[in-house]
């Protein structure tokens, strides 16, 4: 299986006629603009001793001792395809993954007959952001309130990972932190979020595991757009 490289993107605006540009970086907490100066030089590229020449206007540059080059040019020079996901601002080199919403994966066991992740809804987290296809623990959700819960799923090599965001839900978890998420692969703990006090990305690899168990403990927790990775 090919290794998958995921690179969170930067939105770059070059200033024509100069070596100064502004880029926008995105973190879980905030976004910021920063203007930097770079050195733009003629750079020669060789792949397995064969020279590769980028298209016009795709020159690399040097910043703080690190050389930055066009990722599509490098990837295609290595014989790898490149896929851009504008929704998640992600670049995939090689095979792109498939994301299966958690609601579409039937659990082999759960805390109740319906499954804790069977009925997603729109929720609002403590920052005021709204998310669809998400779950709120410790508050009203669908037909009632969900507190602690466990869901176990068969993987059998079909799924290689799990991805979601965790965040305190509005009001109920924003002051003291929210509940936590634990993920087990073949009964081995592979992820423990601890008390969630801010929006946090979760990306767990469990390639090769035969089963996966998700455990939610405590209230005030939002599980945002969760999905298995195939």
GUMARKE-607417 format. One record per residue: y, x, z of N, C-alpha, C in turn; residue number from 0; residue in three letters. Coordinates in pm, whole numbers, plus 50000, padded with zeros to 5 digits. Atoms other than C-alpha are relative to their C-alpha. Example, Ala and Ser with C-alpha at 12.3 -4.5 7.8 and 13.67 -1.06 7.14 Angstrom:
2
(r (49881, 50089, 50000), (49550, 51230, 50780), (50120, 50090, 50000), 0, 'ALA')
(r (49881, 49918, 49994), (49894, 51367, 50714), (50109, 49923, 50073), 1, 'SER')
end
This chain:
230
(r (49880, 50085, 50000), (50000, 50000, 50000), (50124, 50088, 50000), 0, 'UNK')
(r (49878, 49922, 50007), (50344, 50132, 49911), (50082, 49983, 50126), 1, 'UNK')
(r (49908, 50007, 49887), (50585, 50214, 50188), (50122, 49919, 49958), 2, 'UNK')
(r (49886, 50086, 50030), (50870, 49966, 50205), (50122, 50053, 50071), 3, 'UNK')
(r (49875, 49952, 49942), (51223, 50090, 50261), (50102, 49889, 49992), 4, 'UNK')
(r (49897, 50103, 49995), (51484, 49838, 50375), (50129, 50065, 50047), 5, 'UNK')
(r (49872, 49938, 49967), (51846, 49954, 50377), (50106, 49891, 50012), 6, 'UNK')
(r (49890, 50094, 49985), (52122, 49737, 50522), (50120, 50053, 49923), 7, 'UNK')
(r (49900, 49953, 50096), (52404, 49753, 50273), (50138, 50017, 50061), 8, 'UNK')
(r (49859, 49985, 49970), (52765, 49861, 50291), (50078, 49944, 49884), 9, 'UNK')
(r (49913, 50052, 50104), (53036, 49678, 50101), (50110, 50103, 49976), 10, 'UNK')
(r (49914, 49885, 50026), (53235, 49955, 49931), (50107, 49965, 49897), 11, 'UNK')
(r (49891, 50019, 50094), (53576, 49939, 49765), (50061, 50137, 49972), 12, 'UNK')
(r (49943, 49870, 50035), (53676, 50260, 49580), (50144, 49984, 49954), 13, 'UNK')
(r (49860, 49999, 50043), (54044, 50338, 49531), (50010, 50088, 49876), 14, 'UNK')
(r (49995, 49925, 50124), (54098, 50443, 49169), (50100, 50114, 50009), 15, 'UNK')
(r (49912, 49886, 50008), (54244, 50786, 49117), (50006, 50081, 50127), 16, 'UNK')
(r (49996, 49924, 49876), (54172, 50914, 49466), (49863, 50020, 50057), 17, 'UNK')
(r (50126, 49972, 49934), (53903, 51032, 49701), (49992, 49928, 50134), 18, 'UNK')
(r (50002, 50077, 49876), (53972, 50779, 49974), (49951, 49859, 49969), 19, 'UNK')
(r (50045, 50137, 50020), (53784, 50452, 50005), (49980, 49933, 50135), 20, 'UNK')
(r (50020, 50079, 49879), (53737, 50175, 50254), (49864, 49934, 49994), 21, 'UNK')
(r (50128, 50068, 49999), (53398, 50048, 50359), (49991, 49909, 50121), 22, 'UNK')
(r (50017, 50098, 49894), (53289, 49756, 50571), (49862, 50016, 50060), 23, 'UNK')
(r (50129, 49987, 49933), (53015, 49813, 50827), (49976, 49875, 50082), 24, 'UNK')
(r (50036, 50119, 49926), (52828, 49526, 50988), (49900, 50035, 50109), 25, 'UNK')
(r (50091, 49981, 49888), (52665, 49542, 51332), (49970, 49864, 50058), 26, 'UNK')
(r (50032, 50127, 49937), (52515, 49276, 51554), (50121, 49946, 50078), 27, 'UNK')
(r (49889, 50043, 49914), (52833, 49267, 51764), (50124, 49964, 49920), 28, 'UNK')
(r (49873, 50023, 50068), (53119, 49289, 51516), (50003, 50075, 49868), 29, 'UNK')
(r (49979, 49930, 50125), (53245, 49409, 51180), (50131, 50078, 50010), 30, 'UNK')
(r (49878, 49921, 49994), (53506, 49678, 51123), (50022, 50069, 49867), 31, 'UNK')
(r (49963, 49928, 50120), (53692, 49843, 50839), (50040, 50141, 50037), 32, 'UNK')
(r (49967, 49861, 49973), (53720, 50220, 50823), (50030, 50072, 49869), 33, 'UNK')
(r (49962, 49926, 50120), (53897, 50440, 50569), (49963, 50146, 50021), 34, 'UNK')
(r (50043, 49861, 49988), (53744, 50783, 50505), (50034, 50075, 49872), 35, 'UNK')
(r (49978, 49914, 50116), (53803, 51077, 50269), (49869, 50070, 49966), 36, 'UNK')
(r (50125, 49937, 50043), (53518, 51221, 50063), (50028, 50104, 49894), 37, 'UNK')
(r (49991, 49900, 50104), (53458, 51514, 49829), (49908, 49960, 49885), 38, 'UNK')
(r (50076, 50042, 50117), (53349, 51411, 49482), (49982, 50120, 49909), 39, 'UNK')
(r (50029, 49882, 50079), (53175, 51691, 49295), (49896, 49967, 49893), 40, 'UNK')
(r (50105, 50016, 50101), (52955, 51732, 48988), (49868, 50038, 50065), 41, 'UNK')
(r (50129, 49978, 49936), (52602, 51696, 49125), (49891, 49990, 49896), 42, 'UNK')
(r (50113, 50001, 50092), (52290, 51782, 48927), (49877, 49945, 50070), 43, 'UNK')
(r (50116, 50064, 49941), (51976, 51576, 48989), (49874, 50038, 49923), 44, 'UNK')
(r (50128, 49965, 50061), (51618, 51688, 48923), (49888, 49927, 50073), 45, 'UNK')
(r (50118, 50065, 49944), (51299, 51488, 48975), (49878, 50066, 49938), 46, 'UNK')
(r (50117, 49926, 50050), (50979, 51695, 48944), (50040, 50094, 49886), 47, 'UNK')
(r (49950, 49896, 50090), (51177, 51966, 48764), (50070, 49944, 49875), 48, 'UNK')
(r (49935, 50060, 50116), (51316, 51718, 48509), (50138, 49949, 50041), 49, 'UNK')
(r (49865, 50041, 49966), (51692, 51667, 48508), (50022, 49852, 49969), 50, 'UNK')
(r (49965, 50140, 50016), (51812, 51308, 48554), (50151, 49988, 50009), 51, 'UNK')
(r (49854, 50013, 50006), (52167, 51204, 48467), (50038, 49855, 50030), 52, 'UNK')
(r (49960, 50138, 49968), (52328, 50897, 48631), (50095, 49945, 49895), 53, 'UNK')
(r (49907, 50064, 50093), (52529, 50647, 48429), (50143, 50036, 50037), 54, 'UNK')
(r (49860, 49968, 49977), (52900, 50702, 48393), (50057, 49913, 50112), 55, 'UNK')
(r (49941, 50071, 49889), (53089, 50606, 48706), (49911, 49990, 50123), 56, 'UNK')
(r (50092, 50006, 49888), (52788, 50652, 48934), (49982, 50136, 50067), 57, 'UNK')
(r (50008, 49867, 49938), (52869, 50999, 49065), (49981, 49988, 50150), 58, 'UNK')
(r (50016, 49996, 49856), (52766, 51089, 49415), (50122, 50062, 50066), 59, 'UNK')
(r (49890, 49936, 49927), (52997, 51218, 49687), (49945, 50058, 50130), 60, 'UNK')
(r (50039, 49932, 49876), (52982, 51430, 50001), (50091, 49955, 50112), 61, 'UNK')
(r (49923, 50041, 49883), (53091, 51308, 50342), (49934, 50056, 50125), 62, 'UNK')
(r (50047, 49936, 49876), (53055, 51510, 50663), (49867, 50072, 49981), 63, 'UNK')
(r (50118, 49919, 50025), (52795, 51737, 50509), (49880, 49925, 49945), 64, 'UNK')
(r (50109, 50081, 50056), (52581, 51451, 50376), (50036, 49955, 49860), 65, 'UNK')
(r (49978, 50042, 50137), (52544, 51378, 50005), (49951, 49858, 49980), 66, 'UNK')
(r (50033, 50140, 50027), (52548, 51010, 49906), (49991, 49980, 49849), 67, 'UNK')
(r (50023, 50020, 50143), (52409, 50905, 49568), (49967, 49853, 49974), 68, 'UNK')
(r (50034, 50139, 50034), (52360, 50572, 49382), (49851, 49973, 50023), 69, 'UNK')
(r (50139, 50022, 49964), (52040, 50425, 49524), (49916, 49950, 49883), 70, 'UNK')
(r (50076, 50048, 50116), (51939, 50245, 49204), (49963, 50114, 49907), 71, 'UNK')
(r (50027, 49885, 50087), (51970, 50565, 49002), (49887, 50085, 50056), 72, 'UNK')
(r (50104, 49917, 49939), (51756, 50762, 49247), (49866, 49929, 49997), 73, 'UNK')
(r (50126, 50075, 49994), (51494, 50489, 49287), (49935, 49991, 49863), 74, 'UNK')
(r (50057, 50013, 50134), (51451, 50431, 48916), (49960, 50135, 49942), 75, 'UNK')
(r (50040, 49865, 50042), (51438, 50808, 48857), (49864, 50036, 50058), 76, 'UNK')
(r (50130, 49977, 49936), (51139, 50810, 49094), (49895, 49900, 49954), 77, 'UNK')
(r (50095, 50097, 50051), (50978, 50524, 48905), (49980, 49879, 50088), 78, 'UNK')
(r (50009, 50115, 49911), (51044, 50261, 49173), (50103, 49895, 49962), 79, 'UNK')
(r (49906, 50107, 50027), (51202, 49924, 49118), (50086, 49974, 50123), 80, 'UNK')
(r (49907, 50028, 49893), (51497, 49810, 49328), (50032, 49851, 49999), 81, 'UNK')
(r (49968, 50142, 49987), (51556, 49457, 49458), (50111, 49983, 50101), 82, 'UNK')
(r (49886, 50025, 49911), (51881, 49335, 49615), (49992, 49857, 50051), 83, 'UNK')
(r (49999, 50131, 49937), (51880, 49043, 49861), (50140, 49977, 50056), 84, 'UNK')
(r (49862, 50023, 49958), (52237, 48918, 49887), (50011, 49922, 50129), 85, 'UNK')
(r (49995, 50082, 49879), (52155, 48672, 50167), (49991, 50085, 50125), 86, 'UNK')
(r (50019, 49915, 49882), (52035, 48939, 50410), (50068, 50135, 49986), 87, 'UNK')
(r (49934, 49872, 50028), (52235, 49226, 50252), (49900, 50115, 50014), 88, 'UNK')
(r (50107, 49900, 49991), (51913, 49424, 50210), (49961, 50050, 49862), 89, 'UNK')
(r (50050, 49938, 50121), (51786, 49664, 49944), (49853, 50035, 50022), 90, 'UNK')
(r (50143, 49969, 49991), (51412, 49691, 49879), (49963, 50096, 49888), 91, 'UNK')
(r (50046, 49901, 50096), (51271, 49998, 49708), (49849, 49989, 49991), 92, 'UNK')
(r (50143, 50024, 50014), (50925, 49939, 49564), (49972, 49851, 50010), 93, 'UNK')
(r (50039, 50141, 49988), (50744, 49614, 49641), (50087, 49930, 50104), 94, 'UNK')
(r (49921, 50079, 49906), (50967, 49351, 49802), (49907, 49907, 50078), 95, 'UNK')
(r (50087, 50086, 49920), (50817, 49149, 50088), (50024, 49853, 49970), 96, 'UNK')
(r (49983, 50144, 50005), (50765, 48775, 50096), (50017, 49951, 50144), 97, 'UNK')
(r (49973, 50051, 49867), (50903, 48583, 50394), (49949, 49856, 50010), 98, 'UNK')
(r (50060, 50131, 49980), (50702, 48283, 50518), (50059, 49939, 50126), 99, 'UNK')
(r (49942, 50062, 49881), (50893, 48049, 50753), (49892, 49970, 50104), 100, 'UNK')
(r (50097, 50018, 49893), (50722, 48022, 51090), (49945, 49858, 50003), 101, 'UNK')
(r (50043, 50139, 49996), (50707, 47643, 51062), (49888, 49973, 49899), 102, 'UNK')
(r (50100, 50020, 50104), (50482, 47681, 50755), (49867, 50070, 50031), 103, 'UNK')
(r (50122, 49931, 49959), (50221, 47891, 50939), (49938, 49924, 50117), 104, 'UNK')
(r (50063, 50082, 49898), (49980, 47678, 51138), (49939, 50088, 50109), 105, 'UNK')
(r (50058, 49919, 49892), (49894, 47821, 51482), (49853, 49966, 50022), 106, 'UNK')
(r (50140, 50027, 49965), (49531, 47858, 51587), (49990, 49946, 50142), 107, 'UNK')
(r (49991, 50060, 49867), (49637, 47765, 51940), (50145, 50004, 50045), 108, 'UNK')
(r (49864, 50004, 49949), (49956, 47671, 52123), (50000, 49927, 50133), 109, 'UNK')
(r (49992, 50063, 49869), (50082, 47524, 52448), (49982, 49848, 49994), 110, 'UNK')
(r (50019, 50143, 50015), (50059, 47170, 52307), (49939, 49968, 49865), 111, 'UNK')
(r (50067, 50041, 50123), (49904, 46971, 52024), (50086, 50017, 49876), 112, 'UNK')
(r (49910, 49995, 50115), (50213, 47001, 51803), (50039, 50143, 49964), 113, 'UNK')
(r (49957, 49863, 50027), (50284, 47372, 51836), (50146, 50018, 50033), 114, 'UNK')
(r (49862, 49981, 49955), (50601, 47517, 51980), (50096, 50027, 49885), 115, 'UNK')
(r (49913, 49967, 50113), (50733, 47618, 51638), (49977, 49906, 49882), 116, 'UNK')
(r (50033, 50091, 50109), (50635, 47311, 51437), (50119, 49916, 49953), 117, 'UNK')
(r (49891, 50092, 50032), (50970, 47130, 51438), (50135, 50070, 50014), 118, 'UNK')
(r (49872, 49929, 49991), (51274, 47352, 51362), (50117, 49904, 49988), 119, 'UNK')
(r (49879, 50081, 50006), (51629, 47220, 51391), (50121, 50092, 49991), 120, 'UNK')
(r (49876, 49923, 49999), (51991, 47330, 51366), (50043, 50022, 50145), 121, 'UNK')
(r (49952, 49971, 49866), (52118, 47504, 51680), (50128, 50082, 49992), 122, 'UNK')
(r (49876, 49923, 49989), (52445, 47665, 51792), (49981, 50104, 50109), 123, 'UNK')
(r (50015, 49895, 49901), (52435, 48002, 51967), (50134, 50024, 50070), 124, 'UNK')
(r (49882, 49981, 49915), (52687, 48138, 52217), (50123, 50047, 49927), 125, 'UNK')
(r (49885, 49955, 50079), (52908, 48292, 51945), (50063, 49886, 49920), 126, 'UNK')
(r (49952, 50112, 50078), (52954, 47949, 51788), (49936, 49990, 49863), 127, 'UNK')
(r (50068, 50003, 50129), (52739, 48033, 51484), (49891, 49893, 49999), 128, 'UNK')
(r (50102, 50103, 50016), (52512, 47759, 51353), (49886, 50053, 49913), 129, 'UNK')
(r (50117, 49957, 50074), (52160, 47823, 51232), (49906, 49883, 49978), 130, 'UNK')
(r (50100, 50101, 50032), (51915, 47594, 51055), (49861, 50061, 50012), 131, 'UNK')
(r (50139, 49954, 49991), (51536, 47618, 51074), (49979, 50092, 50120), 132, 'UNK')
(r (50004, 49917, 49880), (51566, 47753, 51427), (49952, 49919, 50120), 133, 'UNK')
(r (50062, 50062, 49883), (51443, 47678, 51778), (50080, 50033, 50125), 134, 'UNK')
(r (49928, 49982, 49874), (51609, 47631, 52114), (49904, 49975, 50116), 135, 'UNK')
(r (50087, 50013, 49883), (51420, 47689, 52438), (50084, 49978, 50124), 136, 'UNK')
(r (49924, 50033, 49880), (51538, 47538, 52762), (50109, 49899, 49974), 137, 'UNK')
(r (49899, 50101, 50031), (51737, 47258, 52598), (49942, 49895, 49908), 138, 'UNK')
(r (50047, 50106, 50088), (51711, 46948, 52382), (49963, 50059, 49863), 139, 'UNK')
(r (50045, 49948, 50129), (51515, 47017, 52066), (49905, 49898, 49940), 140, 'UNK')
(r (50087, 50098, 50063), (51372, 46756, 51833), (49977, 49883, 50093), 141, 'UNK')
(r (50035, 50115, 49916), (51188, 46502, 52049), (50018, 50029, 50149), 142, 'UNK')
(r (49988, 49973, 49858), (51250, 46681, 52378), (50038, 50143, 50028), 143, 'UNK')
(r (49962, 49866, 49958), (51312, 46999, 52575), (49879, 50092, 49999), 144, 'UNK')
(r (50106, 49900, 50002), (51104, 47313, 52524), (50035, 50108, 50102), 145, 'UNK')
(r (49978, 49892, 49904), (51068, 47561, 52809), (49913, 50119, 49958), 146, 'UNK')
(r (50088, 49891, 50036), (50812, 47841, 52823), (49899, 49952, 49896), 147, 'UNK')
(r (50098, 50041, 50101), (50567, 47841, 52534), (49927, 50118, 49941), 148, 'UNK')
(r (50083, 49898, 50064), (50293, 48034, 52358), (49942, 49945, 49871), 149, 'UNK')
(r (50063, 50037, 50127), (50177, 48022, 51999), (49922, 50118, 49947), 150, 'UNK')
(r (50085, 49893, 50052), (49889, 48224, 51855), (49966, 49970, 49854), 151, 'UNK')
(r (50016, 50017, 50144), (49845, 48282, 51481), (49898, 50099, 49947), 152, 'UNK')
(r (50095, 49911, 50066), (49574, 48425, 51262), (50075, 50084, 49898), 153, 'UNK')
(r (49937, 49911, 50096), (49689, 48728, 51066), (49899, 50049, 49896), 154, 'UNK')
(r (50110, 49954, 50087), (49372, 48886, 50923), (50048, 50080, 49880), 155, 'UNK')
(r (49949, 49916, 50106), (49572, 49133, 50720), (50090, 49929, 49901), 156, 'UNK')
(r (49916, 50076, 50093), (49764, 48855, 50545), (50147, 50023, 50027), 157, 'UNK')
(r (49862, 49975, 49962), (50085, 48920, 50737), (50013, 50141, 50056), 158, 'UNK')
(r (49980, 49863, 49954), (50226, 49264, 50805), (50108, 50012, 50106), 159, 'UNK')
(r (49892, 49991, 49901), (50517, 49176, 51033), (50061, 49864, 50030), 160, 'UNK')
(r (49930, 50121, 49956), (50744, 48924, 51198), (50147, 50035, 50016), 161, 'UNK')
(r (49856, 49972, 49992), (51123, 48895, 51180), (50075, 49876, 50044), 162, 'UNK')
(r (49915, 50109, 49956), (51381, 48680, 51354), (50124, 50059, 50065), 163, 'UNK')
(r (49890, 49962, 49912), (51705, 48689, 51551), (49984, 49922, 50129), 164, 'UNK')
(r (49995, 50067, 49871), (51728, 48607, 51920), (50145, 49996, 50046), 165, 'UNK')
(r (49863, 50010, 49949), (52049, 48485, 52084), (50005, 49895, 50109), 166, 'UNK')
(r (49977, 50109, 49902), (52167, 48290, 52389), (50054, 49878, 49928), 167, 'UNK')
(r (49946, 50121, 50059), (52225, 47929, 52293), (50133, 49968, 50066), 168, 'UNK')
(r (49865, 50028, 49952), (52576, 47794, 52339), (49997, 49938, 50139), 169, 'UNK')
(r (49980, 50044, 49862), (52671, 47744, 52707), (49881, 50028, 50090), 170, 'UNK')
(r (50112, 49990, 49907), (52320, 47742, 52849), (49956, 50142, 50030), 171, 'UNK')
(r (50048, 49865, 49976), (52248, 48111, 52808), (50105, 50108, 49991), 172, 'UNK')
(r (49901, 49898, 50031), (52576, 48285, 52732), (50050, 50076, 50122), 173, 'UNK')
(r (49943, 49935, 49882), (52677, 48369, 53092), (49901, 50093, 50068), 174, 'UNK')
(r (50096, 49923, 49923), (52359, 48495, 53254), (49888, 50061, 49916), 175, 'UNK')
(r (50108, 49953, 50083), (52147, 48587, 52957), (49899, 49889, 49981), 176, 'UNK')
(r (50096, 50104, 50032), (51866, 48389, 52807), (49859, 50048, 50026), 177, 'UNK')
(r (50140, 49964, 49982), (51489, 48394, 52808), (49961, 50118, 49913), 178, 'UNK')
(r (50048, 49883, 50073), (51273, 48656, 52644), (49885, 49963, 49907), 179, 'UNK')
(r (50110, 50016, 50095), (51026, 48689, 52358), (49908, 50120, 50012), 180, 'UNK')
(r (50102, 49895, 50004), (50703, 48887, 52378), (49908, 49973, 49882), 181, 'UNK')
(r (50090, 50012, 50114), (50483, 48957, 52077), (49879, 50090, 50025), 182, 'UNK')
(r (50125, 49927, 49982), (50118, 49061, 52103), (49925, 50004, 49867), 183, 'UNK')
(r (50086, 49986, 50118), (49902, 49195, 51819), (49862, 50039, 50050), 184, 'UNK')
(r (50136, 49979, 49947), (49530, 49169, 51897), (50004, 50027, 50150), 185, 'UNK')
(r (49986, 49997, 49854), (49627, 49117, 52264), (50071, 50125, 50054), 186, 'UNK')
(r (49922, 49883, 49957), (49831, 49440, 52274), (50149, 49968, 49985), 187, 'UNK')
(r (49857, 50027, 50004), (50201, 49401, 52362), (50068, 50098, 49905), 188, 'UNK')
(r (49932, 49915, 50097), (50403, 49531, 52066), (50151, 49980, 50000), 189, 'UNK')
(r (49856, 50023, 49992), (50745, 49383, 52144), (50033, 49918, 50124), 190, 'UNK')
(r (49951, 50074, 49885), (50932, 49267, 52455), (50152, 50006, 49997), 191, 'UNK')
(r (49855, 50001, 50014), (51294, 49159, 52416), (50073, 50017, 50132), 192, 'UNK')
(r (49929, 50006, 49873), (51372, 49134, 52786), (50100, 49885, 49996), 193, 'UNK')
(r (49900, 50106, 49997), (51652, 48898, 52888), (50101, 50020, 49889), 194, 'UNK')
(r (49915, 49988, 50119), (51856, 48830, 52576), (50142, 49957, 50032), 195, 'UNK')
(r (49861, 50029, 49964), (52231, 48851, 52641), (50094, 49997, 49880), 196, 'UNK')
(r (49920, 50002, 50121), (52357, 48891, 52284), (49908, 49986, 49880), 197, 'UNK')
(r (50080, 50017, 50121), (52243, 48831, 51929), (49927, 50129, 49968), 198, 'UNK')
(r (50084, 49883, 50018), (51954, 49068, 51862), (49902, 49978, 49886), 199, 'UNK')
(r (50097, 50010, 50108), (51747, 49134, 51552), (49864, 50047, 50046), 200, 'UNK')
(r (50138, 49965, 49968), (51370, 49144, 51589), (49926, 50025, 49869), 201, 'UNK')
(r (50081, 49969, 50116), (51156, 49317, 51327), (49879, 50079, 50048), 202, 'UNK')
(r (50121, 49942, 49942), (50798, 49390, 51435), (49895, 50017, 49893), 203, 'UNK')
(r (50108, 49973, 50094), (50525, 49553, 51227), (49866, 49991, 50074), 204, 'UNK')
(r (50133, 50006, 49941), (50165, 49459, 51306), (49894, 50000, 49889), 205, 'UNK')
(r (50091, 49992, 50113), (49993, 49546, 50980), (49859, 50036, 50047), 206, 'UNK')
(r (50139, 49974, 49962), (49615, 49534, 51019), (49949, 49918, 50116), 207, 'UNK')
(r (50042, 50081, 49885), (49611, 49302, 51321), (49931, 49873, 49950), 208, 'UNK')
(r (50072, 50121, 50039), (49373, 49005, 51312), (50066, 49874, 50054), 209, 'UNK')
(r (49929, 50116, 49946), (49586, 48776, 51531), (50128, 50046, 50069), 210, 'UNK')
(r (49869, 49971, 49941), (49940, 48758, 51667), (50035, 49887, 50096), 211, 'UNK')
(r (49961, 50101, 49901), (50067, 48580, 51979), (50147, 50016, 50035), 212, 'UNK')
(r (49859, 50004, 49963), (50428, 48480, 52045), (50012, 49930, 50134), 213, 'UNK')
(r (49981, 50059, 49869), (50531, 48411, 52404), (50149, 49991, 50031), 214, 'UNK')
(r (49862, 50023, 49960), (50864, 48259, 52511), (50001, 49972, 50150), 215, 'UNK')
(r (49988, 50018, 49856), (50961, 48287, 52878), (50145, 49976, 50035), 216, 'UNK')
(r (49864, 50027, 49958), (51271, 48128, 53029), (50076, 49914, 49901), 217, 'UNK')
(r (49922, 50092, 50082), (51541, 47900, 52892), (50125, 50064, 49943), 218, 'UNK')
(r (49873, 49953, 50057), (51870, 47930, 52706), (49985, 50094, 49884), 219, 'UNK')
(r (50026, 49905, 50107), (51711, 48121, 52418), (49993, 49930, 49865), 220, 'UNK')
(r (50010, 50047, 50137), (51762, 48061, 52047), (49916, 50096, 49919), 221, 'UNK')
(r (50082, 49921, 50092), (51498, 48183, 51801), (50043, 49958, 49860), 222, 'UNK')
(r (49925, 50035, 50121), (51683, 48196, 51469), (49925, 50040, 49873), 223, 'UNK')
(r (50061, 49979, 50132), (51520, 48158, 51126), (49881, 50096, 50009), 224, 'UNK')
(r (50114, 49909, 49989), (51187, 48318, 51228), (49905, 49988, 49882), 225, 'UNK')
(r (50096, 50004, 50109), (50935, 48413, 50961), (49904, 50117, 50008), 226, 'UNK')
(r (50097, 49892, 50016), (50623, 48617, 50901), (50031, 50073, 49869), 227, 'UNK')
(r (49978, 49917, 50118), (50641, 48901, 50648), (49865, 50025, 49934), 228, 'UNK')
(r (50127, 49987, 50074), (50374, 48914, 50379), (50009, 50112, 49897), 229, 'UNK')
end
